[in-house]
Amino acid sequence: MPMCSIFADHKSEERYSKLSLAYTTDEEKRMIEDAIDMCTPLCSIKPNIYGGAVTGGKRMITIEYHDDCDREGGDVFEAIIKKLGIEECH
């Protein structure tokens, strides 16, 4: 898979974690949505998923896990990043 221009940002606190994925094209959006659909079943907790605009014409999809005591969301985030071919997460 060619390197994509999707930018990944991860934040985590005590039972909370989120992965934000910024994209510019409809194709990248579809890739992100497909990865989310395939990977979120790896966690027993249903995530909050939402989108919005970012600067520079980019848009973002964010996946959040709340009350994730066992940190299952981390496995989902790793699977999504791997599926998208993202080499660096900030």
Biopython code that builds the backbone (N, CA, C, O; Angstrom):
import numpy as np
from Bio.PDB.StructureBuilder import StructureBuilder

atoms = [
    (1, "MET", "N", (0.843, -1.169, 0.000)),
    (1, "MET", "CA", (0.000, 0.000, 0.000)),
    (1, "MET", "C", (0.895, 1.240, 0.000)),
    (1, "MET", "O", (1.834, 1.322, 0.791)),
    (2, "PRO", "N", (0.608, 2.223, -0.893)),
    (2, "PRO", "CA", (1.420, 3.425, -0.898)),
    (2, "PRO", "C", (1.195, 4.225, 0.374)),
    (2, "PRO", "O", (0.137, 4.151, 0.998)),
    (3, "MET", "N", (2.224, 5.000, 0.747)),
    (3, "MET", "CA", (2.103, 5.807, 1.947)),
    (3, "MET", "C", (0.985, 6.828, 1.761)),
    (3, "MET", "O", (0.947, 7.544, 0.761)),
    (4, "CYS", "N", (0.087, 6.887, 2.722)),
    (4, "CYS", "CA", (-1.029, 7.814, 2.606)),
    (4, "CYS", "C", (-0.694, 9.120, 3.322)),
    (4, "CYS", "O", (0.272, 9.200, 4.080)),
    (5, "SER", "N", (-1.505, 10.132, 3.066)),
    (5, "SER", "CA", (-1.262, 11.427, 3.699)),
    (5, "SER", "C", (-2.172, 11.637, 4.900)),
    (5, "SER", "O", (-2.419, 12.776, 5.297)),
    (6, "ILE", "N", (-2.671, 10.557, 5.478)),
    (6, "ILE", "CA", (-3.506, 10.648, 6.669)),
    (6, "ILE", "C", (-2.593, 10.921, 7.872)),
    (6, "ILE", "O", (-1.585, 10.242, 8.069)),
    (7, "PHE", "N", (-2.962, 11.915, 8.660)),
    (7, "PHE", "CA", (-2.198, 12.294, 9.851)),
    (7, "PHE", "C", (-2.904, 11.713, 11.071)),
    (7, "PHE", "O", (-4.101, 11.928, 11.262)),
    (8, "ALA", "N", (-2.168, 10.982, 11.892)),
    (8, "ALA", "CA", (-2.741, 10.346, 13.078)),
    (8, "ALA", "C", (-2.216, 11.005, 14.347)),
    (8, "ALA", "O", (-1.025, 11.283, 14.479)),
    (9, "ASP", "N", (-3.142, 11.247, 15.278)),
    (9, "ASP", "CA", (-2.780, 11.832, 16.571)),
    (9, "ASP", "C", (-3.483, 11.031, 17.664)),
    (9, "ASP", "O", (-4.693, 10.813, 17.598)),
    (10, "HIS", "N", (-2.725, 10.595, 18.669)),
    (10, "HIS", "CA", (-3.264, 9.777, 19.748)),
    (10, "HIS", "C", (-3.100, 10.498, 21.078)),
    (10, "HIS", "O", (-2.050, 11.076, 21.357)),
    (11, "LYS", "N", (-4.139, 10.458, 21.889)),
    (11, "LYS", "CA", (-4.090, 11.018, 23.242)),
    (11, "LYS", "C", (-4.663, 9.971, 24.190)),
    (11, "LYS", "O", (-5.595, 9.246, 23.844)),
    (12, "SER", "N", (-4.097, 9.905, 25.380)),
    (12, "SER", "CA", (-4.543, 8.908, 26.340)),
    (12, "SER", "C", (-4.399, 9.440, 27.759)),
    (12, "SER", "O", (-3.417, 10.096, 28.106)),
    (13, "GLU", "N", (-5.383, 9.142, 28.545)),
    (13, "GLU", "CA", (-5.344, 9.439, 29.975)),
    (13, "GLU", "C", (-5.808, 8.195, 30.707)),
    (13, "GLU", "O", (-5.923, 7.130, 30.101)),
    (14, "GLU", "N", (-6.066, 8.308, 31.957)),
    (14, "GLU", "CA", (-6.431, 7.134, 32.781)),
    (14, "GLU", "C", (-7.663, 6.428, 32.264)),
    (14, "GLU", "O", (-8.273, 6.694, 33.300)),
    (15, "ARG", "N", (-8.293, 5.957, 31.769)),
    (15, "ARG", "CA", (-9.441, 5.191, 31.277)),
    (15, "ARG", "C", (-10.044, 5.849, 30.031)),
    (15, "ARG", "O", (-11.160, 5.522, 29.628)),
    (16, "TYR", "N", (-9.308, 6.762, 29.435)),
    (16, "TYR", "CA", (-9.793, 7.484, 28.262)),
    (16, "TYR", "C", (-8.687, 7.487, 27.202)),
    (16, "TYR", "O", (-7.515, 7.709, 27.506)),
    (17, "SER", "N", (-9.080, 7.242, 25.979)),
    (17, "SER", "CA", (-8.107, 7.364, 24.886)),
    (17, "SER", "C", (-8.832, 7.776, 23.617)),
    (17, "SER", "O", (-10.016, 7.492, 23.433)),
    (18, "LYS", "N", (-8.090, 8.455, 22.745)),
    (18, "LYS", "CA", (-8.687, 8.850, 21.465)),
    (18, "LYS", "C", (-7.637, 8.820, 20.375)),
    (18, "LYS", "O", (-6.450, 9.047, 20.611)),
    (19, "LEU", "N", (-8.110, 8.534, 19.179)),
    (19, "LEU", "CA", (-7.285, 8.553, 17.982)),
    (19, "LEU", "C", (-7.977, 9.470, 16.987)),
    (19, "LEU", "O", (-9.132, 9.244, 16.627)),
    (20, "SER", "N", (-7.274, 10.503, 16.543)),
    (20, "SER", "CA", (-7.807, 11.422, 15.541)),
    (20, "SER", "C", (-7.052, 11.205, 14.248)),
    (20, "SER", "O", (-5.823, 11.128, 14.237)),
    (21, "LEU", "N", (-7.796, 11.108, 13.158)),
    (21, "LEU", "CA", (-7.222, 10.856, 11.838)),
    (21, "LEU", "C", (-7.646, 11.974, 10.895)),
    (21, "LEU", "O", (-8.825, 12.102, 10.565)),
    (22, "ALA", "N", (-6.678, 12.784, 10.461)),
    (22, "ALA", "CA", (-6.946, 13.902, 9.560)),
    (22, "ALA", "C", (-6.686, 13.465, 8.117)),
    (22, "ALA", "O", (-5.698, 12.791, 7.826)),
    (23, "TYR", "N", (-7.587, 13.859, 7.227)),
    (23, "TYR", "CA", (-7.503, 13.444, 5.821)),
    (23, "TYR", "C", (-7.916, 14.601, 4.919)),
    (23, "TYR", "O", (-8.476, 15.595, 5.380)),
    (24, "THR", "N", (-7.627, 14.454, 3.605)),
    (24, "THR", "CA", (-8.015, 15.506, 2.665)),
    (24, "THR", "C", (-8.935, 15.014, 1.558)),
    (24, "THR", "O", (-9.733, 15.797, 1.042)),
    (25, "THR", "N", (-8.851, 13.751, 1.178)),
    (25, "THR", "CA", (-9.632, 13.272, 0.028)),
    (25, "THR", "C", (-10.767, 12.343, 0.460)),
    (25, "THR", "O", (-10.745, 11.770, 1.550)),
    (26, "ASP", "N", (-11.753, 12.211, -0.419)),
    (26, "ASP", "CA", (-12.858, 11.277, -0.162)),
    (26, "ASP", "C", (-12.350, 9.839, -0.091)),
    (26, "ASP", "O", (-12.879, 9.028, 0.669)),
    (27, "GLU", "N", (-11.333, 9.526, -0.879)),
    (27, "GLU", "CA", (-10.756, 8.185, -0.842)),
    (27, "GLU", "C", (-10.148, 7.887, 0.531)),
    (27, "GLU", "O", (-10.333, 6.797, 1.074)),
    (28, "GLU", "N", (-9.425, 8.856, 1.086)),
    (28, "GLU", "CA", (-8.854, 8.674, 2.427)),
    (28, "GLU", "C", (-9.960, 8.518, 3.472)),
    (28, "GLU", "O", (-9.830, 7.720, 4.401)),
    (29, "LYS", "N", (-11.039, 9.272, 3.323)),
    (29, "LYS", "CA", (-12.170, 9.153, 4.255)),
    (29, "LYS", "C", (-12.736, 7.739, 4.203)),
    (29, "LYS", "O", (-12.990, 7.134, 5.245)),
    (30, "ARG", "N", (-12.935, 7.211, 3.002)),
    (30, "ARG", "CA", (-13.456, 5.834, 2.852)),
    (30, "ARG", "C", (-12.497, 4.824, 3.463)),
    (30, "ARG", "O", (-12.932, 3.873, 4.112)),
    (31, "MET", "N", (-11.194, 5.018, 3.264)),
    (31, "MET", "CA", (-10.201, 4.112, 3.854)),
    (31, "MET", "C", (-10.308, 4.119, 5.379)),
    (31, "MET", "O", (-10.270, 3.064, 6.013)),
    (32, "ILE", "N", (-10.440, 5.306, 5.963)),
    (32, "ILE", "CA", (-10.555, 5.431, 7.417)),
    (32, "ILE", "C", (-11.831, 4.749, 7.904)),
    (32, "ILE", "O", (-11.799, 3.981, 8.866)),
    (33, "GLU", "N", (-12.950, 5.027, 7.244)),
    (33, "GLU", "CA", (-14.223, 4.431, 7.653)),
    (33, "GLU", "C", (-14.186, 2.906, 7.558)),
    (33, "GLU", "O", (-14.702, 2.214, 8.435)),
    (34, "ASP", "N", (-13.576, 2.388, 6.495)),
    (34, "ASP", "CA", (-13.447, 0.927, 6.347)),
    (34, "ASP", "C", (-12.593, 0.340, 7.470)),
    (34, "ASP", "O", (-12.936, -0.701, 8.030)),
    (35, "ALA", "N", (-11.481, 1.004, 7.800)),
    (35, "ALA", "CA", (-10.598, 0.526, 8.868)),
    (35, "ALA", "C", (-11.326, 0.544, 10.211)),
    (35, "ALA", "O", (-11.187, -0.386, 11.006)),
    (36, "ILE", "N", (-12.095, 1.593, 10.462)),
    (36, "ILE", "CA", (-12.868, 1.676, 11.709)),
    (36, "ILE", "C", (-13.883, 0.542, 11.775)),
    (36, "ILE", "O", (-14.013, -0.122, 12.804)),
    (37, "ASP", "N", (-14.601, 0.323, 10.681)),
    (37, "ASP", "CA", (-15.608, -0.747, 10.644)),
    (37, "ASP", "C", (-14.986, -2.118, 10.900)),
    (37, "ASP", "O", (-15.586, -2.959, 11.568)),
    (38, "MET", "N", (-13.794, -2.341, 10.373)),
    (38, "MET", "CA", (-13.129, -3.638, 10.534)),
    (38, "MET", "C", (-12.508, -3.809, 11.916)),
    (38, "MET", "O", (-12.470, -4.924, 12.437)),
    (39, "CYS", "N", (-12.025, -2.735, 12.513)),
    (39, "CYS", "CA", (-11.209, -2.845, 13.728)),
    (39, "CYS", "C", (-11.948, -2.595, 15.035)),
    (39, "CYS", "O", (-11.550, -3.139, 16.065)),
    (40, "THR", "N", (-13.010, -1.792, 15.032)),
    (40, "THR", "CA", (-13.678, -1.510, 16.305)),
    (40, "THR", "C", (-14.307, -2.740, 16.959)),
    (40, "THR", "O", (-14.453, -2.744, 18.182)),
    (41, "PRO", "N", (-14.688, -3.787, 16.215)),
    (41, "PRO", "CA", (-15.196, -4.986, 16.905)),
    (41, "PRO", "C", (-14.145, -5.686, 17.777)),
    (41, "PRO", "O", (-14.494, -6.586, 18.541)),
    (42, "LEU", "N", (-12.873, -5.299, 17.681)),
    (42, "LEU", "CA", (-11.834, -5.892, 18.528)),
    (42, "LEU", "C", (-11.990, -5.490, 19.991)),
    (42, "LEU", "O", (-11.367, -6.094, 20.864)),
    (43, "CYS", "N", (-12.807, -4.487, 20.270)),
    (43, "CYS", "CA", (-12.992, -3.978, 21.632)),
    (43, "CYS", "C", (-14.434, -4.205, 22.067)),
    (43, "CYS", "O", (-15.359, -4.032, 21.273)),
    (44, "SER", "N", (-14.626, -4.589, 23.317)),
    (44, "SER", "CA", (-15.973, -4.833, 23.833)),
    (44, "SER", "C", (-16.735, -3.534, 24.117)),
    (44, "SER", "O", (-17.953, -3.555, 24.291)),
    (45, "ILE", "N", (-16.023, -2.413, 24.164)),
    (45, "ILE", "CA", (-16.644, -1.115, 24.425)),
    (45, "ILE", "C", (-16.962, -0.438, 23.090)),
    (45, "ILE", "O", (-16.139, -0.447, 22.174)),
    (46, "LYS", "N", (-18.152, 0.144, 22.984)),
    (46, "LYS", "CA", (-18.511, 0.883, 21.768)),
    (46, "LYS", "C", (-17.889, 2.278, 21.846)),
    (46, "LYS", "O", (-18.102, 2.997, 22.822)),
    (47, "PRO", "N", (-17.126, 2.663, 20.827)),
    (47, "PRO", "CA", (-16.477, 3.979, 20.859)),
    (47, "PRO", "C", (-17.420, 5.100, 20.433)),
    (47, "PRO", "O", (-18.435, 4.860, 19.779)),
    (48, "ASN", "N", (-17.074, 6.314, 20.810)),
    (48, "ASN", "CA", (-17.705, 7.505, 20.252)),
    (48, "ASN", "C", (-16.892, 7.856, 19.013)),
    (48, "ASN", "O", (-15.666, 7.950, 19.073)),
    (49, "ILE", "N", (-17.578, 8.049, 17.895)),
    (49, "ILE", "CA", (-16.899, 8.384, 16.642)),
    (49, "ILE", "C", (-17.558, 9.647, 16.090)),
    (49, "ILE", "O", (-18.779, 9.715, 15.947)),
    (50, "TYR", "N", (-16.733, 10.638, 15.784)),
    (50, "TYR", "CA", (-17.277, 11.877, 15.244)),
    (50, "TYR", "C", (-16.267, 12.508, 14.303)),
    (50, "TYR", "O", (-15.091, 12.145, 14.303)),
    (51, "GLY", "N", (-16.733, 13.449, 13.508)),
    (51, "GLY", "CA", (-15.866, 14.103, 12.540)),
    (51, "GLY", "C", (-16.006, 15.602, 12.608)),
    (51, "GLY", "O", (-16.871, 16.137, 13.301)),
    (52, "GLY", "N", (-15.136, 16.272, 11.873)),
    (52, "GLY", "CA", (-15.192, 17.720, 11.828)),
    (52, "GLY", "C", (-14.116, 18.286, 10.929)),
    (52, "GLY", "O", (-13.279, 17.560, 10.393)),
    (53, "ALA", "N", (-14.154, 19.593, 10.777)),
    (53, "ALA", "CA", (-13.187, 20.284, 9.927)),
    (53, "ALA", "C", (-11.935, 20.629, 10.725)),
    (53, "ALA", "O", (-11.986, 20.853, 11.934)),
    (54, "VAL", "N", (-10.816, 20.665, 10.015)),
    (54, "VAL", "CA", (-9.529, 21.059, 10.587)),
    (54, "VAL", "C", (-9.001, 22.170, 9.688)),
    (54, "VAL", "O", (-9.616, 22.465, 8.663)),
    (55, "THR", "N", (-7.900, 22.781, 10.035)),
    (55, "THR", "CA", (-7.336, 23.843, 9.206)),
    (55, "THR", "C", (-6.762, 23.292, 7.903)),
    (55, "THR", "O", (-6.498, 22.096, 7.782)),
    (56, "GLY", "N", (-6.579, 24.164, 6.954)),
    (56, "GLY", "CA", (-5.924, 23.806, 5.701)),
    (56, "GLY", "C", (-6.742, 22.895, 4.806)),
    (56, "GLY", "O", (-6.169, 22.170, 3.992)),
    (57, "GLY", "N", (-8.059, 22.907, 4.927)),
    (57, "GLY", "CA", (-8.909, 22.087, 4.070)),
    (57, "GLY", "C", (-8.994, 20.631, 4.486)),
    (57, "GLY", "O", (-9.658, 19.838, 3.818)),
    (58, "LYS", "N", (-8.344, 20.268, 5.561)),
    (58, "LYS", "CA", (-8.415, 18.885, 6.036)),
    (58, "LYS", "C", (-9.673, 18.668, 6.867)),
    (58, "LYS", "O", (-10.246, 19.614, 7.408)),
    (59, "ARG", "N", (-10.091, 17.421, 6.960)),
    (59, "ARG", "CA", (-11.185, 17.009, 7.826)),
    (59, "ARG", "C", (-10.643, 15.938, 8.751)),
    (59, "ARG", "O", (-9.565, 15.393, 8.513)),
    (60, "MET", "N", (-11.383, 15.634, 9.802)),
    (60, "MET", "CA", (-10.883, 14.680, 10.782)),
    (60, "MET", "C", (-11.999, 13.754, 11.248)),
    (60, "MET", "O", (-13.155, 14.157, 11.380)),
    (61, "ILE", "N", (-11.620, 12.502, 11.492)),
    (61, "ILE", "CA", (-12.486, 11.537, 12.153)),
    (61, "ILE", "C", (-11.779, 11.161, 13.452)),
    (61, "ILE", "O", (-10.591, 10.838, 13.454)),
    (62, "THR", "N", (-12.527, 11.208, 14.559)),
    (62, "THR", "CA", (-11.972, 10.900, 15.864)),
    (62, "THR", "C", (-12.719, 9.720, 16.477)),
    (62, "THR", "O", (-13.947, 9.655, 16.427)),
    (63, "ILE", "N", (-11.964, 8.790, 17.055)),
    (63, "ILE", "CA", (-12.506, 7.621, 17.752)),
    (63, "ILE", "C", (-12.100, 7.764, 19.213)),
    (63, "ILE", "O", (-10.914, 7.887, 19.523)),
    (64, "GLU", "N", (-13.088, 7.747, 20.117)),
    (64, "GLU", "CA", (-12.816, 7.907, 21.541)),
    (64, "GLU", "C", (-13.363, 6.725, 22.329)),
    (64, "GLU", "O", (-14.451, 6.219, 22.053)),
    (65, "TYR", "N", (-12.591, 6.304, 23.305)),
    (65, "TYR", "CA", (-13.047, 5.291, 24.263)),
    (65, "TYR", "C", (-13.053, 5.910, 25.651)),
    (65, "TYR", "O", (-12.061, 6.500, 26.079)),
    (66, "HIS", "N", (-14.175, 5.776, 26.353)),
    (66, "HIS", "CA", (-14.325, 6.248, 27.728)),
    (66, "HIS", "C", (-14.470, 5.029, 28.637)),
    (66, "HIS", "O", (-14.985, 4.000, 28.199)),
    (67, "ASP", "N", (-14.040, 5.120, 29.860)),
    (67, "ASP", "CA", (-14.133, 4.023, 30.835)),
    (67, "ASP", "C", (-13.506, 2.737, 30.311)),
    (67, "ASP", "O", (-14.040, 1.647, 30.518)),
    (68, "ASP", "N", (-12.385, 2.871, 29.639)),
    (68, "ASP", "CA", (-11.661, 1.728, 29.068)),
    (68, "ASP", "C", (-10.633, 1.233, 30.084)),
    (68, "ASP", "O", (-9.430, 1.443, 29.928)),
    (69, "CYS", "N", (-11.135, 0.573, 31.126)),
    (69, "CYS", "CA", (-10.275, 0.127, 32.234)),
    (69, "CYS", "C", (-9.186, -0.843, 31.776)),
    (69, "CYS", "O", (-8.070, -0.812, 32.296)),
    (70, "ASP", "N", (-9.501, -1.692, 30.818)),
    (70, "ASP", "CA", (-8.550, -2.701, 30.348)),
    (70, "ASP", "C", (-7.740, -2.232, 29.146)),
    (70, "ASP", "O", (-6.955, -2.998, 28.586)),
    (71, "ARG", "N", (-7.926, -0.989, 28.751)),
    (71, "ARG", "CA", (-7.180, -0.402, 27.626)),
    (71, "ARG", "C", (-7.330, -1.192, 26.323)),
    (71, "ARG", "O", (-6.378, -1.327, 25.554)),
    (72, "GLU", "N", (-8.532, -1.707, 26.087)),
    (72, "GLU", "CA", (-8.800, -2.436, 24.846)),
    (72, "GLU", "C", (-8.720, -1.525, 23.619)),
    (72, "GLU", "O", (-8.384, -1.975, 22.524)),
    (73, "GLY", "N", (-9.030, -0.249, 23.811)),
    (73, "GLY", "CA", (-9.011, 0.692, 22.700)),
    (73, "GLY", "C", (-7.650, 0.778, 22.022)),
    (73, "GLY", "O", (-7.568, 1.024, 20.819)),
    (74, "GLY", "N", (-6.587, 0.577, 22.786)),
    (74, "GLY", "CA", (-5.244, 0.616, 22.214)),
    (74, "GLY", "C", (-5.043, -0.418, 21.123)),
    (74, "GLY", "O", (-4.375, -0.150, 20.124)),
    (75, "ASP", "N", (-5.621, -1.609, 21.308)),
    (75, "ASP", "CA", (-5.526, -2.647, 20.278)),
    (75, "ASP", "C", (-6.258, -2.216, 19.011)),
    (75, "ASP", "O", (-5.802, -2.475, 17.898)),
    (76, "VAL", "N", (-7.393, -1.560, 19.196)),
    (76, "VAL", "CA", (-8.161, -1.063, 18.045)),
    (76, "VAL", "C", (-7.353, -0.005, 17.306)),
    (76, "VAL", "O", (-7.251, -0.038, 16.079)),
    (77, "PHE", "N", (-6.778, 0.932, 18.053)),
    (77, "PHE", "CA", (-5.999, 1.997, 17.423)),
    (77, "PHE", "C", (-4.806, 1.434, 16.659)),
    (77, "PHE", "O", (-4.529, 1.862, 15.539)),
    (78, "GLU", "N", (-4.104, 0.484, 17.253)),
    (78, "GLU", "CA", (-2.964, -0.142, 16.567)),
    (78, "GLU", "C", (-3.408, -0.828, 15.277)),
    (78, "GLU", "O", (-2.731, -0.732, 14.253)),
    (79, "ALA", "N", (-4.542, -1.520, 15.329)),
    (79, "ALA", "CA", (-5.046, -2.212, 14.137)),
    (79, "ALA", "C", (-5.436, -1.212, 13.049)),
    (79, "ALA", "O", (-5.159, -1.442, 11.871)),
    (80, "ILE", "N", (-6.070, -0.116, 13.429)),
    (80, "ILE", "CA", (-6.458, 0.912, 12.449)),
    (80, "ILE", "C", (-5.224, 1.519, 11.802)),
    (80, "ILE", "O", (-5.169, 1.656, 10.580)),
    (81, "ILE", "N", (-4.235, 1.885, 12.608)),
    (81, "ILE", "CA", (-3.006, 2.484, 12.087)),
    (81, "ILE", "C", (-2.299, 1.530, 11.130)),
    (81, "ILE", "O", (-1.827, 1.939, 10.069)),
    (82, "LYS", "N", (-2.230, 0.265, 11.510)),
    (82, "LYS", "CA", (-1.596, -0.732, 10.644)),
    (82, "LYS", "C", (-2.375, -0.904, 9.339)),
    (82, "LYS", "O", (-1.778, -0.966, 8.264)),
    (83, "LYS", "N", (-3.699, -0.981, 9.430)),
    (83, "LYS", "CA", (-4.543, -1.168, 8.247)),
    (83, "LYS", "C", (-4.381, -0.007, 7.271)),
    (83, "LYS", "O", (-4.392, -0.200, 6.055)),
    (84, "LEU", "N", (-4.231, 1.205, 7.816)),
    (84, "LEU", "CA", (-4.090, 2.391, 6.960)),
    (84, "LEU", "C", (-2.661, 2.609, 6.459)),
    (84, "LEU", "O", (-2.424, 3.473, 5.615)),
    (85, "GLY", "N", (-1.715, 1.832, 6.975)),
    (85, "GLY", "CA", (-0.329, 1.982, 6.534)),
    (85, "GLY", "C", (0.338, 3.237, 7.073)),
    (85, "GLY", "O", (1.277, 3.760, 6.474)),
    (86, "ILE", "N", (-0.159, 3.717, 8.214)),
    (86, "ILE", "CA", (0.416, 4.910, 8.822)),
    (86, "ILE", "C", (1.677, 4.512, 9.573)),
    (86, "ILE", "O", (1.659, 3.602, 10.401)),
    (87, "GLU", "N", (2.769, 5.203, 9.275)),
    (87, "GLU", "CA", (4.054, 4.839, 9.875)),
    (87, "GLU", "C", (4.378, 5.635, 11.124)),
    (87, "GLU", "O", (5.233, 5.219, 11.906)),
    (88, "GLU", "N", (3.716, 6.775, 11.338)),
    (88, "GLU", "CA", (4.011, 7.602, 12.490)),
    (88, "GLU", "C", (2.716, 8.154, 13.074)),
    (88, "GLU", "O", (1.878, 8.688, 12.348)),
    (89, "CYS", "N", (2.558, 8.026, 14.376)),
    (89, "CYS", "CA", (1.401, 8.558, 15.072)),
    (89, "CYS", "C", (1.907, 9.562, 16.095)),
    (89, "CYS", "O", (2.844, 9.273, 16.840)),
    (90, "HIS", "N", (1.302, 10.722, 16.137)),
    (90, "HIS", "CA", (1.769, 11.807, 17.024)),
    (90, "HIS", "C", (1.012, 11.793, 18.330)),
    (90, "HIS", "O", (1.264, 12.627, 19.199)),
]
sb = StructureBuilder()
sb.init_structure("model")
sb.init_model(0)
sb.init_chain("A")
sb.init_seg("    ")
for serial, (resi, resn, name, xyz) in enumerate(atoms, 1):
    if name == "N":
        sb.init_residue(resn, " ", resi, " ")
    sb.init_atom(name, np.array(xyz, "f"), 0.0, 1.0, " ", f" {name:<3s}", serial, name[0])
structure = sb.get_structure()
